[in-house]
Amino acid sequence: MHGDCLWPASSVFNLGTVQGNAAVAVLKKALSLQASPAAQLIEAMPQLALATSGAVATQVNRYA
């Protein structure tokens, strides 16, 4: 068993089986469907200007 799964992960994604091929196809489709909305959210975020003066967020701590 793997985590909360009801079946061993190795058998689900075994590409030598029909079940494995179907599982990978479903995973690829799910990732593809999530990619577009995620990209849209990132693009919709306002672009913030970086600080160019002052002591806050303009210096690099070399010892960190």
PQR file with spaces between the fields and no chain letter, atoms N, CA, C, O and H, PARSE charges and radii, in Angstrom:
ATOM       1  N    MET     1       0.840   -1.182    0.000 -0.4000 1.5000
ATOM       2  CA   MET     1       0.000    0.000    0.000 -0.0000 2.0000
ATOM       3  C    MET     1       0.888    1.250    0.000  0.5500 1.7000
ATOM       4  O    MET     1       2.013    1.217    0.498 -0.5500 1.4000
ATOM       5  N    HIS     2       0.382    2.334   -0.554 -0.4000 1.5000
ATOM       6  CA   HIS     2       1.125    3.580   -0.631 -0.0000 2.0000
ATOM       7  C    HIS     2       0.257    4.702   -0.085  0.5500 1.7000
ATOM       8  O    HIS     2      -0.716    5.098   -0.727 -0.5500 1.4000
ATOM       9  H    HIS     2      -0.532    2.361   -0.959  0.4000 1.0000
ATOM      10  N    GLY     3       0.596    5.222    1.098 -0.4000 1.5000
ATOM      11  CA   GLY     3      -0.171    6.308    1.689 -0.0000 2.0000
ATOM      12  C    GLY     3      -1.604    5.895    1.949  0.5500 1.7000
ATOM      13  O    GLY     3      -1.857    4.858    2.562 -0.5500 1.4000
ATOM      14  H    GLY     3       1.386    4.901    1.619  0.4000 1.0000
ATOM      15  N    ASP     4      -2.550    6.709    1.480 -0.4000 1.5000
ATOM      16  CA   ASP     4      -3.968    6.435    1.667 -0.0000 2.0000
ATOM      17  C    ASP     4      -4.573    5.651    0.503  0.5500 1.7000
ATOM      18  O    ASP     4      -5.782    5.423    0.481 -0.5500 1.4000
ATOM      19  H    ASP     4      -2.345    7.551    0.982  0.4000 1.0000
ATOM      20  N    CYS     5      -3.766    5.244   -0.449 -0.4000 1.5000
ATOM      21  CA   CYS     5      -4.268    4.519   -1.620 -0.0000 2.0000
ATOM      22  C    CYS     5      -4.790    3.149   -1.220  0.5500 1.7000
ATOM      23  O    CYS     5      -4.350    2.559   -0.233 -0.5500 1.4000
ATOM      24  H    CYS     5      -2.784    5.429   -0.432  0.4000 1.0000
ATOM      25  N    LEU     6      -5.723    2.662   -1.997 -0.4000 1.5000
ATOM      26  CA   LEU     6      -6.289    1.346   -1.740 -0.0000 2.0000
ATOM      27  C    LEU     6      -5.544    0.246   -2.485  0.5500 1.7000
ATOM      28  O    LEU     6      -5.855   -0.934   -2.321 -0.5500 1.4000
ATOM      29  H    LEU     6      -6.080    3.140   -2.799  0.4000 1.0000
ATOM      30  N    TRP     7      -4.569    0.621   -3.298 -0.4000 1.5000
ATOM      31  CA   TRP     7      -3.814   -0.359   -4.064 -0.0000 2.0000
ATOM      32  C    TRP     7      -2.361    0.085   -4.107  0.5500 1.7000
ATOM      33  O    TRP     7      -2.073    1.269   -3.935 -0.5500 1.4000
ATOM      34  H    TRP     7      -4.316    1.579   -3.432  0.4000 1.0000
ATOM      35  N    PRO     8      -1.450   -0.840   -4.332 -0.5600 1.5000
ATOM      36  CA   PRO     8      -0.033   -0.470   -4.424  0.2800 2.0000
ATOM      37  C    PRO     8       0.216    0.453   -5.607  0.5500 1.7000
ATOM      38  O    PRO     8      -0.262    0.188   -6.710 -0.5500 1.4000
ATOM      39  N    ALA     9       0.952    1.525   -5.393 -0.4000 1.5000
ATOM      40  CA   ALA     9       1.213    2.501   -6.455 -0.0000 2.0000
ATOM      41  C    ALA     9       1.926    1.855   -7.637  0.5500 1.7000
ATOM      42  O    ALA     9       1.684    2.235   -8.783 -0.5500 1.4000
ATOM      43  H    ALA     9       1.340    1.741   -4.497  0.4000 1.0000
ATOM      44  N    SER    10       2.791    0.897   -7.381 -0.4000 1.5000
ATOM      45  CA   SER    10       3.539    0.282   -8.469 -0.0000 2.0000
ATOM      46  C    SER    10       2.626   -0.446   -9.451  0.5500 1.7000
ATOM      47  O    SER    10       2.931   -0.510  -10.642 -0.5500 1.4000
ATOM      48  H    SER    10       2.988    0.589   -6.451  0.4000 1.0000
ATOM      49  N    SER    11       1.506   -0.997   -8.969 -0.4000 1.5000
ATOM      50  CA   SER    11       0.622   -1.713   -9.877 -0.0000 2.0000
ATOM      51  C    SER    11      -0.282   -0.769  -10.659  0.5500 1.7000
ATOM      52  O    SER    11      -0.699   -1.092  -11.771 -0.5500 1.4000
ATOM      53  H    SER    11       1.258   -0.945   -8.002  0.4000 1.0000
ATOM      54  N    VAL    12      -0.592    0.401  -10.086 -0.4000 1.5000
ATOM      55  CA   VAL    12      -1.485    1.344  -10.757 -0.0000 2.0000
ATOM      56  C    VAL    12      -0.812    1.954  -11.972  0.5500 1.7000
ATOM      57  O    VAL    12      -1.438    2.079  -13.025 -0.5500 1.4000
ATOM      58  H    VAL    12      -0.253    0.664   -9.182  0.4000 1.0000
ATOM      59  N    PHE    13       0.453    2.337  -11.848 -0.4000 1.5000
ATOM      60  CA   PHE    13       1.140    3.019  -12.934 -0.0000 2.0000
ATOM      61  C    PHE    13       2.075    2.108  -13.713  0.5500 1.7000
ATOM      62  O    PHE    13       3.007    2.585  -14.360 -0.5500 1.4000
ATOM      63  H    PHE    13       0.962    2.236  -10.993  0.4000 1.0000
ATOM      64  N    ASN    14       1.840    0.811  -13.657 -0.4000 1.5000
ATOM      65  CA   ASN    14       2.630   -0.121  -14.443 -0.0000 2.0000
ATOM      66  C    ASN    14       2.233    0.052  -15.905  0.5500 1.7000
ATOM      67  O    ASN    14       1.137   -0.336  -16.309 -0.5500 1.4000
ATOM      68  H    ASN    14       1.082    0.423  -13.131  0.4000 1.0000
ATOM      69  N    LEU    15       3.125    0.631  -16.687 -0.4000 1.5000
ATOM      70  CA   LEU    15       2.791    0.945  -18.077 -0.0000 2.0000
ATOM      71  C    LEU    15       2.639   -0.289  -18.947  0.5500 1.7000
ATOM      72  O    LEU    15       2.272   -0.183  -20.117 -0.5500 1.4000
ATOM      73  H    LEU    15       4.015    0.946  -16.359  0.4000 1.0000
ATOM      74  N    GLY    16       2.914   -1.444  -18.394 -0.4000 1.5000
ATOM      75  CA   GLY    16       2.733   -2.678  -19.138 -0.0000 2.0000
ATOM      76  C    GLY    16       1.311   -3.211  -19.044  0.5500 1.7000
ATOM      77  O    GLY    16       1.009   -4.272  -19.590 -0.5500 1.4000
ATOM      78  H    GLY    16       3.212   -1.530  -17.443  0.4000 1.0000
ATOM      79  N    THR    17       0.431   -2.479  -18.352 -0.4000 1.5000
ATOM      80  CA   THR    17      -0.942   -2.943  -18.195 -0.0000 2.0000
ATOM      81  C    THR    17      -1.905   -1.916  -18.745  0.5500 1.7000
ATOM      82  O    THR    17      -1.574   -0.735  -18.856 -0.5500 1.4000
ATOM      83  H    THR    17       0.677   -1.617  -17.908  0.4000 1.0000
ATOM      84  N    VAL    18      -3.083   -2.361  -19.084 -0.4000 1.5000
ATOM      85  CA   VAL    18      -4.133   -1.452  -19.560 -0.0000 2.0000
ATOM      86  C    VAL    18      -4.499   -0.477  -18.446  0.5500 1.7000
ATOM      87  O    VAL    18      -4.684    0.715  -18.687 -0.5500 1.4000
ATOM      88  H    VAL    18      -3.352   -3.320  -18.994  0.4000 1.0000
ATOM      89  N    GLN    19      -4.602   -0.999  -17.219 -0.4000 1.5000
ATOM      90  CA   GLN    19      -4.927   -0.135  -16.077 -0.0000 2.0000
ATOM      91  C    GLN    19      -3.861    0.937  -15.884  0.5500 1.7000
ATOM      92  O    GLN    19      -4.185    2.094  -15.616 -0.5500 1.4000
ATOM      93  H    GLN    19      -4.452   -1.968  -17.023  0.4000 1.0000
ATOM      94  N    GLY    20      -2.606    0.564  -16.016 -0.4000 1.5000
ATOM      95  CA   GLY    20      -1.510    1.521  -15.869 -0.0000 2.0000
ATOM      96  C    GLY    20      -1.551    2.595  -16.927  0.5500 1.7000
ATOM      97  O    GLY    20      -1.380    3.776  -16.625 -0.5500 1.4000
ATOM      98  H    GLY    20      -2.342   -0.376  -16.233  0.4000 1.0000
ATOM      99  N    ASN    21      -1.778    2.198  -18.168 -0.4000 1.5000
ATOM     100  CA   ASN    21      -1.872    3.166  -19.266 -0.0000 2.0000
ATOM     101  C    ASN    21      -3.054    4.106  -19.070  0.5500 1.7000
ATOM     102  O    ASN    21      -2.951    5.302  -19.343 -0.5500 1.4000
ATOM     103  H    ASN    21      -1.917    1.238  -18.413  0.4000 1.0000
ATOM     104  N    ALA    22      -4.170    3.574  -18.603 -0.4000 1.5000
ATOM     105  CA   ALA    22      -5.348    4.409  -18.362 -0.0000 2.0000
ATOM     106  C    ALA    22      -5.082    5.383  -17.220  0.5500 1.7000
ATOM     107  O    ALA    22      -5.477    6.546  -17.300 -0.5500 1.4000
ATOM     108  H    ALA    22      -4.254    2.602  -18.381  0.4000 1.0000
ATOM     109  N    ALA    23      -4.419    4.928  -16.161 -0.4000 1.5000
ATOM     110  CA   ALA    23      -4.117    5.797  -15.032 -0.0000 2.0000
ATOM     111  C    ALA    23      -3.215    6.948  -15.447  0.5500 1.7000
ATOM     112  O    ALA    23      -3.432    8.086  -15.030 -0.5500 1.4000
ATOM     113  H    ALA    23      -4.098    3.983  -16.096  0.4000 1.0000
ATOM     114  N    VAL    24      -2.213    6.668  -16.258 -0.4000 1.5000
ATOM     115  CA   VAL    24      -1.300    7.712  -16.728 -0.0000 2.0000
ATOM     116  C    VAL    24      -2.036    8.681  -17.646  0.5500 1.7000
ATOM     117  O    VAL    24      -1.806    9.889  -17.575 -0.5500 1.4000
ATOM     118  H    VAL    24      -2.036    5.743  -16.597  0.4000 1.0000
ATOM     119  N    ALA    25      -2.908    8.179  -18.498 -0.4000 1.5000
ATOM     120  CA   ALA    25      -3.671    9.045  -19.390 -0.0000 2.0000
ATOM     121  C    ALA    25      -4.585    9.981  -18.600  0.5500 1.7000
ATOM     122  O    ALA    25      -4.702   11.163  -18.922 -0.5500 1.4000
ATOM     123  H    ALA    25      -3.095    7.199  -18.556  0.4000 1.0000
ATOM     124  N    VAL    26      -5.225    9.449  -17.575 -0.4000 1.5000
ATOM     125  CA   VAL    26      -6.107   10.275  -16.736 -0.0000 2.0000
ATOM     126  C    VAL    26      -5.287   11.324  -15.993  0.5500 1.7000
ATOM     127  O    VAL    26      -5.712   12.474  -15.882 -0.5500 1.4000
ATOM     128  H    VAL    26      -5.130    8.489  -17.313  0.4000 1.0000
ATOM     129  N    LEU    27      -4.122   10.942  -15.484 -0.4000 1.5000
ATOM     130  CA   LEU    27      -3.259   11.884  -14.780 -0.0000 2.0000
ATOM     131  C    LEU    27      -2.807   13.004  -15.716  0.5500 1.7000
ATOM     132  O    LEU    27      -2.836   14.174  -15.335 -0.5500 1.4000
ATOM     133  H    LEU    27      -3.777   10.007  -15.574  0.4000 1.0000
ATOM     134  N    LYS    28      -2.393   12.663  -16.923 -0.4000 1.5000
ATOM     135  CA   LYS    28      -1.963   13.676  -17.894 -0.0000 2.0000
ATOM     136  C    LYS    28      -3.099   14.632  -18.226  0.5500 1.7000
ATOM     137  O    LYS    28      -2.883   15.840  -18.319 -0.5500 1.4000
ATOM     138  H    LYS    28      -2.369   11.713  -17.233  0.4000 1.0000
ATOM     139  N    LYS    29      -4.301   14.109  -18.405 -0.4000 1.5000
ATOM     140  CA   LYS    29      -5.459   14.946  -18.724 -0.0000 2.0000
ATOM     141  C    LYS    29      -5.765   15.884  -17.559  0.5500 1.7000
ATOM     142  O    LYS    29      -6.046   17.062  -17.776 -0.5500 1.4000
ATOM     143  H    LYS    29      -4.477   13.128  -18.329  0.4000 1.0000
ATOM     144  N    ALA    30      -5.713   15.375  -16.321 -0.4000 1.5000
ATOM     145  CA   ALA    30      -5.992   16.201  -15.151 -0.0000 2.0000
ATOM     146  C    ALA    30      -4.964   17.327  -15.020  0.5500 1.7000
ATOM     147  O    ALA    30      -5.320   18.464  -14.712 -0.5500 1.4000
ATOM     148  H    ALA    30      -5.484   14.417  -16.145  0.4000 1.0000
ATOM     149  N    LEU    31      -3.698   17.010  -15.253 -0.4000 1.5000
ATOM     150  CA   LEU    31      -2.657   18.041  -15.178 -0.0000 2.0000
ATOM     151  C    LEU    31      -2.844   19.077  -16.279  0.5500 1.7000
ATOM     152  O    LEU    31      -2.632   20.268  -16.051 -0.5500 1.4000
ATOM     153  H    LEU    31      -3.409   16.086  -15.504  0.4000 1.0000
ATOM     154  N    SER    32      -3.234   18.640  -17.454 -0.4000 1.5000
ATOM     155  CA   SER    32      -3.465   19.547  -18.568 -0.0000 2.0000
ATOM     156  C    SER    32      -4.625   20.495  -18.273  0.5500 1.7000
ATOM     157  O    SER    32      -4.554   21.685  -18.578 -0.5500 1.4000
ATOM     158  H    SER    32      -3.407   17.673  -17.639  0.4000 1.0000
ATOM     159  N    LEU    33      -5.687   19.966  -17.681 -0.4000 1.5000
ATOM     160  CA   LEU    33      -6.848   20.790  -17.350 -0.0000 2.0000
ATOM     161  C    LEU    33      -6.531   21.808  -16.264  0.5500 1.7000
ATOM     162  O    LEU    33      -7.129   22.884  -16.239 -0.5500 1.4000
ATOM     163  H    LEU    33      -5.745   18.999  -17.432  0.4000 1.0000
ATOM     164  N    GLN    34      -5.609   21.492  -15.373 -0.4000 1.5000
ATOM     165  CA   GLN    34      -5.252   22.404  -14.291 -0.0000 2.0000
ATOM     166  C    GLN    34      -4.252   23.465  -14.735  0.5500 1.7000
ATOM     167  O    GLN    34      -4.179   24.534  -14.127 -0.5500 1.4000
ATOM     168  H    GLN    34      -5.124   20.618  -15.393  0.4000 1.0000
ATOM     169  N    ALA    35      -3.493   23.194  -15.766 -0.4000 1.5000
ATOM     170  CA   ALA    35      -2.429   24.103  -16.182 -0.0000 2.0000
ATOM     171  C    ALA    35      -2.968   25.435  -16.689  0.5500 1.7000
ATOM     172  O    ALA    35      -2.419   26.484  -16.350 -0.5500 1.4000
ATOM     173  H    ALA    35      -3.552   22.326  -16.260  0.4000 1.0000
ATOM     174  N    SER    36      -4.006   25.420  -17.477 -0.4000 1.5000
ATOM     175  CA   SER    36      -4.534   26.653  -18.058 -0.0000 2.0000
ATOM     176  C    SER    36      -5.091   27.609  -17.009  0.5500 1.7000
ATOM     177  O    SER    36      -4.734   28.787  -17.029 -0.5500 1.4000
ATOM     178  H    SER    36      -4.452   24.568  -17.753  0.4000 1.0000
ATOM     179  N    PRO    37      -5.952   27.159  -16.092 -0.5600 1.5000
ATOM     180  CA   PRO    37      -6.436   28.082  -15.060  0.2800 2.0000
ATOM     181  C    PRO    37      -5.313   28.608  -14.164  0.5500 1.7000
ATOM     182  O    PRO    37      -5.352   29.761  -13.734 -0.5500 1.4000
ATOM     183  N    ALA    38      -4.327   27.778  -13.884 -0.4000 1.5000
ATOM     184  CA   ALA    38      -3.207   28.221  -13.049 -0.0000 2.0000
ATOM     185  C    ALA    38      -2.428   29.325  -13.754  0.5500 1.7000
ATOM     186  O    ALA    38      -2.056   30.318  -13.129 -0.5500 1.4000
ATOM     187  H    ALA    38      -4.296   26.841  -14.232  0.4000 1.0000
ATOM     188  N    ALA    39      -2.181   29.159  -15.036 -0.4000 1.5000
ATOM     189  CA   ALA    39      -1.466   30.184  -15.810 -0.0000 2.0000
ATOM     190  C    ALA    39      -2.275   31.479  -15.860  0.5500 1.7000
ATOM     191  O    ALA    39      -1.704   32.566  -15.778 -0.5500 1.4000
ATOM     192  H    ALA    39      -2.483   28.352  -15.544  0.4000 1.0000
ATOM     193  N    GLN    40      -3.584   31.374  -15.991 -0.4000 1.5000
ATOM     194  CA   GLN    40      -4.441   32.562  -16.020 -0.0000 2.0000
ATOM     195  C    GLN    40      -4.387   33.302  -14.684  0.5500 1.7000
ATOM     196  O    GLN    40      -4.346   34.532  -14.659 -0.5500 1.4000
ATOM     197  H    GLN    40      -4.047   30.491  -16.057  0.4000 1.0000
ATOM     198  N    LEU    41      -4.388   32.563  -13.579 -0.4000 1.5000
ATOM     199  CA   LEU    41      -4.300   33.203  -12.263 -0.0000 2.0000
ATOM     200  C    LEU    41      -2.977   33.938  -12.097  0.5500 1.7000
ATOM     201  O    LEU    41      -2.939   35.047  -11.565 -0.5500 1.4000
ATOM     202  H    LEU    41      -4.422   31.564  -13.599  0.4000 1.0000
ATOM     203  N    ILE    42      -1.913   33.331  -12.545 -0.4000 1.5000
ATOM     204  CA   ILE    42      -0.596   33.959  -12.427 -0.0000 2.0000
ATOM     205  C    ILE    42      -0.536   35.222  -13.270  0.5500 1.7000
ATOM     206  O    ILE    42      -0.010   36.241  -12.824 -0.5500 1.4000
ATOM     207  H    ILE    42      -1.943   32.430  -12.978  0.4000 1.0000
ATOM     208  N    GLU    43      -1.068   35.164  -14.478 -0.4000 1.5000
ATOM     209  CA   GLU    43      -1.074   36.332  -15.365 -0.0000 2.0000
ATOM     210  C    GLU    43      -1.935   37.457  -14.810  0.5500 1.7000
ATOM     211  O    GLU    43      -1.642   38.628  -15.049 -0.5500 1.4000
ATOM     212  H    GLU    43      -1.496   34.336  -14.840  0.4000 1.0000
ATOM     213  N    ALA    44      -2.992   37.127  -14.074 -0.4000 1.5000
ATOM     214  CA   ALA    44      -3.915   38.138  -13.550 -0.0000 2.0000
ATOM     215  C    ALA    44      -3.348   38.867  -12.337  0.5500 1.7000
ATOM     216  O    ALA    44      -3.863   39.918  -11.953 -0.5500 1.4000
ATOM     217  H    ALA    44      -3.231   36.175  -13.880  0.4000 1.0000
ATOM     218  N    MET    45      -2.305   38.329  -11.736 -0.4000 1.5000
ATOM     219  CA   MET    45      -1.728   38.970  -10.555 -0.0000 2.0000
ATOM     220  C    MET    45      -1.030   40.268  -10.945  0.5500 1.7000
ATOM     221  O    MET    45      -0.359   40.330  -11.975 -0.5500 1.4000
ATOM     222  H    MET    45      -1.888   37.475  -12.049  0.4000 1.0000
ATOM     223  N    PRO    46      -1.187   41.310  -10.117 -0.5600 1.5000
ATOM     224  CA   PRO    46      -0.515   42.580  -10.434  0.2800 2.0000
ATOM     225  C    PRO    46       1.001   42.439  -10.290  0.5500 1.7000
ATOM     226  O    PRO    46       1.492   41.702   -9.435 -0.5500 1.4000
ATOM     227  N    GLN    47       1.718   43.151  -11.131 -0.4000 1.5000
ATOM     228  CA   GLN    47       3.174   43.146  -11.068 -0.0000 2.0000
ATOM     229  C    GLN    47       3.615   44.201  -10.070  0.5500 1.7000
ATOM     230  O    GLN    47       3.343   45.388  -10.252 -0.5500 1.4000
ATOM     231  H    GLN    47       1.318   43.750  -11.825  0.4000 1.0000
ATOM     232  N    LEU    48       4.290   43.772   -9.025 -0.4000 1.5000
ATOM     233  CA   LEU    48       4.744   44.678   -7.992 -0.0000 2.0000
ATOM     234  C    LEU    48       6.129   45.216   -8.322  0.5500 1.7000
ATOM     235  O    LEU    48       6.976   44.495   -8.849 -0.5500 1.4000
ATOM     236  H    LEU    48       4.511   42.808   -8.878  0.4000 1.0000
ATOM     237  N    ALA    49       6.348   46.473   -8.013 -0.4000 1.5000
ATOM     238  CA   ALA    49       7.653   47.079   -8.251 -0.0000 2.0000
ATOM     239  C    ALA    49       8.606   46.683   -7.126  0.5500 1.7000
ATOM     240  O    ALA    49       8.216   46.626   -5.960 -0.5500 1.4000
ATOM     241  H    ALA    49       5.660   47.058   -7.585  0.4000 1.0000
ATOM     242  N    LEU    50       9.840   46.415   -7.484 -0.4000 1.5000
ATOM     243  CA   LEU    50      10.850   46.089   -6.487 -0.0000 2.0000
ATOM     244  C    LEU    50      11.345   47.365   -5.813  0.5500 1.7000
ATOM     245  O    LEU    50      11.380   48.430   -6.430 -0.5500 1.4000
ATOM     246  H    LEU    50      10.157   46.461   -8.431  0.4000 1.0000
ATOM     247  N    ALA    51      11.721   47.251   -4.560 -0.4000 1.5000
ATOM     248  CA   ALA    51      12.277   48.395   -3.840 -0.0000 2.0000
ATOM     249  C    ALA    51      13.619   48.759   -4.450  0.5500 1.7000
ATOM     250  O    ALA    51      14.432   47.885   -4.749 -0.5500 1.4000
ATOM     251  H    ALA    51      11.693   46.387   -4.058  0.4000 1.0000
ATOM     252  N    THR    52      13.847   50.049   -4.633 -0.4000 1.5000
ATOM     253  CA   THR    52      15.110   50.505   -5.215 -0.0000 2.0000
ATOM     254  C    THR    52      15.888   51.401   -4.274  0.5500 1.7000
ATOM     255  O    THR    52      17.043   51.730   -4.545 -0.5500 1.4000
ATOM     256  H    THR    52      13.187   50.760   -4.389  0.4000 1.0000
ATOM     257  N    SER    53      15.267   51.803   -3.164 -0.4000 1.5000
ATOM     258  CA   SER    53      15.974   52.645   -2.199 -0.0000 2.0000
ATOM     259  C    SER    53      15.531   52.267   -0.797  0.5500 1.7000
ATOM     260  O    SER    53      14.504   51.615   -0.608 -0.5500 1.4000
ATOM     261  H    SER    53      14.329   51.535   -2.944  0.4000 1.0000
ATOM     262  N    GLY    54      16.325   52.689    0.190 -0.4000 1.5000
ATOM     263  CA   GLY    54      15.996   52.389    1.572 -0.0000 2.0000
ATOM     264  C    GLY    54      16.720   51.143    2.052  0.5500 1.7000
ATOM     265  O    GLY    54      17.446   50.492    1.300 -0.5500 1.4000
ATOM     266  H    GLY    54      17.159   53.219    0.037  0.4000 1.0000
ATOM     267  N    ALA    55      16.500   50.825    3.337 -0.4000 1.5000
ATOM     268  CA   ALA    55      17.216   49.710    3.950 -0.0000 2.0000
ATOM     269  C    ALA    55      16.453   48.397    3.866  0.5500 1.7000
ATOM     270  O    ALA    55      17.015   47.339    4.149 -0.5500 1.4000
ATOM     271  H    ALA    55      15.910   51.353    3.947  0.4000 1.0000
ATOM     272  N    VAL    56      15.194   48.446    3.485 -0.4000 1.5000
ATOM     273  CA   VAL    56      14.373   47.240    3.472 -0.0000 2.0000
ATOM     274  C    VAL    56      14.304   46.671    2.049  0.5500 1.7000
ATOM     275  O    VAL    56      13.919   47.374    1.115 -0.5500 1.4000
ATOM     276  H    VAL    56      14.737   49.305    3.254  0.4000 1.0000
ATOM     277  N    ALA    57      14.666   45.442    1.894 -0.4000 1.5000
ATOM     278  CA   ALA    57      14.549   44.683    0.644 -0.0000 2.0000
ATOM     279  C    ALA    57      15.419   45.211   -0.488  0.5500 1.7000
ATOM     280  O    ALA    57      15.120   44.977   -1.659 -0.5500 1.4000
ATOM     281  H    ALA    57      14.979   44.871    2.653  0.4000 1.0000
ATOM     282  N    THR    58      16.486   45.918   -0.154 -0.4000 1.5000
ATOM     283  CA   THR    58      17.392   46.382   -1.204 -0.0000 2.0000
ATOM     284  C    THR    58      18.795   45.840   -1.027  0.5500 1.7000
ATOM     285  O    THR    58      19.665   46.083   -1.864 -0.5500 1.4000
ATOM     286  H    THR    58      16.729   46.108    0.797  0.4000 1.0000
ATOM     287  N    GLN    59      19.027   45.109    0.055 -0.4000 1.5000
ATOM     288  CA   GLN    59      20.364   44.599    0.318 -0.0000 2.0000
ATOM     289  C    GLN    59      20.312   43.078    0.456  0.5500 1.7000
ATOM     290  O    GLN    59      19.325   42.519    0.934 -0.5500 1.4000
ATOM     291  H    GLN    59      18.320   44.912    0.735  0.4000 1.0000
ATOM     292  N    VAL    60      21.377   42.429    0.037 -0.4000 1.5000
ATOM     293  CA   VAL    60      21.462   40.980    0.129 -0.0000 2.0000
ATOM     294  C    VAL    60      22.282   40.610    1.358  0.5500 1.7000
ATOM     295  O    VAL    60      23.367   41.153    1.566 -0.5500 1.4000
ATOM     296  H    VAL    60      22.179   42.883   -0.351  0.4000 1.0000
ATOM     297  N    ASN    61      21.777   39.696    2.166 -0.4000 1.5000
ATOM     298  CA   ASN    61      22.508   39.211    3.324 -0.0000 2.0000
ATOM     299  C    ASN    61      23.448   38.110    2.848  0.5500 1.7000
ATOM     300  O    ASN    61      23.005   37.006    2.534 -0.5500 1.4000
ATOM     301  H    ASN    61      20.896   39.254    1.997  0.4000 1.0000
ATOM     302  N    ARG    62      24.724   38.403    2.796 -0.4000 1.5000
ATOM     303  CA   ARG    62      25.696   37.433    2.295 -0.0000 2.0000
ATOM     304  C    ARG    62      25.913   36.274    3.244  0.5500 1.7000
ATOM     305  O    ARG    62      26.441   35.238    2.841 -0.5500 1.4000
ATOM     306  H    ARG    62      25.084   39.301    3.051  0.4000 1.0000
ATOM     307  N    TYR    63      25.518   36.426    4.488 -0.4000 1.5000
ATOM     308  CA   TYR    63      25.770   35.407    5.490 -0.0000 2.0000
ATOM     309  C    TYR    63      24.576   34.473    5.692  0.5500 1.7000
ATOM     310  O    TYR    63      24.646   33.554    6.507 -0.5500 1.4000
ATOM     311  H    TYR    63      25.089   37.268    4.816  0.4000 1.0000
ATOM     312  N    ALA    64      23.513   34.691    4.980 -0.4000 1.5000
ATOM     313  CA   ALA    64      22.307   33.864    5.168 -0.0000 2.0000
ATOM     314  C    ALA    64      22.519   32.466    4.645  0.5500 1.7000
ATOM     315  O    ALA    64      21.614   31.634    4.720 -0.5500 1.4000
ATOM     316  H    ALA    64      23.456   35.438    4.317  0.4000 1.0000
